[in-house]
Amino acid sequence: MNEASPRARVTIVYESMFGATRQVAETIADQLRPFADITIVNSANADPTEIMHTDLFVAGGPTHVFGLSSEATREEARKVADRSDAALVFEWPDVTRGLREMLRSLPRASRPQHFAAFSTRSAKAPRLFTGSAARRIVRDIRAAGYLPLVAPRDFLIDAGHRLVEGQLSEAADWGAQLAGHLNLLRERQLAADKGVGPKTRSSDAPAL
Ligand SMILES: Cc1cc2nc3c(=O)[nH]c(=O)nc-3n(C[C@H](O)[C@H](O)[C@H](O)COP(=O)(O)O)c2cc1C
């Protein structure tokens, strides 16, 4: 973000076997679009080097076996869809390339760059018992030097792997919250560029 490029750039990368996490990602994108140039892409097709040019990196994936999916759990998801008599459509393009693999090639942040993480997980129990992919996403992205913009967020699915009613409106609220934080950051950055305010520091990040 600088004076030559006043619009913020946001990259949203998602993983989604049956479409629930994709729907959340698209809803978040809709909320951010009035305020930023948005790239939304699945992690199988994402180019990690593009993240270097983004101001806010939003990453989301489904919870598999308490954390981020692996090639084996994505393969298992394909079988779940095959057994579901077409009620579930397996839409992931390449089981060898998930968010976990993409995050391994994430370039280190070279300036104050922010991120937000979300996941989808079962509604049947509290997070302690279901696990959350978002926790693992946070760990991986923080390790590359990015600053958390907000706390990670889980969106809930039912036993049929569909979003529970009301979750897309929760996702819209979370997207609006991200937009608010992003606008604040941008204002501060523009003020700092003009020499009238403090620059973003790593200590500005919320405690998670
Ligand atoms: C192999 C496999 C393992 C799963 N493990 C968990 C789990 O440990 N905890 C949980 O809450 N949900 C679990 N789920 C449910 C997924 O979180 C759910 O399928 C996902 O949120 C749906 O989102 P998607 O359509 O974007 O993939 C699992 C699903 C699969 C296919």
The ligand as a Gaussian input file, in Angstrom:
#p B3LYP/6-31G(d) Opt

LIG

0 1
 C      -11.073000     -37.141000       5.521000
 C      -11.851000     -36.132000       6.339000
 C      -11.490000     -35.849000       7.638000
 C      -12.226000     -34.904000       8.388000
 N      -11.824000     -34.624000       9.668000
 C      -12.485000     -33.669000      10.375000
 C      -12.052000     -33.321000      11.690000
 O      -11.077000     -33.847000      12.233000
 N      -12.750000     -32.344000      12.343000
 C      -13.831000     -31.716000      11.784000
 O      -14.401000     -30.846000      12.437000
 N      -14.264000     -32.031000      10.534000
 C      -13.621000     -32.984000       9.836000
 N      -14.042000     -33.302000       8.548000
 C      -15.173000     -32.575000       7.954000
 C      -14.631000     -31.421000       7.105000
 O      -14.222000     -30.375000       7.934000
 C      -15.675000     -30.969000       6.080000
 O      -15.738000     -31.973000       5.113000
 C      -15.296000     -29.641000       5.444000
 O      -15.399000     -28.589000       6.372000
 C      -16.182000     -29.319000       4.268000
 O      -15.599000     -28.231000       3.610000
 P      -15.186000     -28.302000       2.056000
 O      -16.440000     -28.642000       1.304000
 O      -14.703000     -26.947000       1.750000
 O      -14.115000     -29.336000       1.910000
 C      -13.332000     -34.255000       7.804000
 C      -13.694000     -34.542000       6.476000
 C      -12.967000     -35.457000       5.745000
 C      -13.363000     -35.723000       4.324000

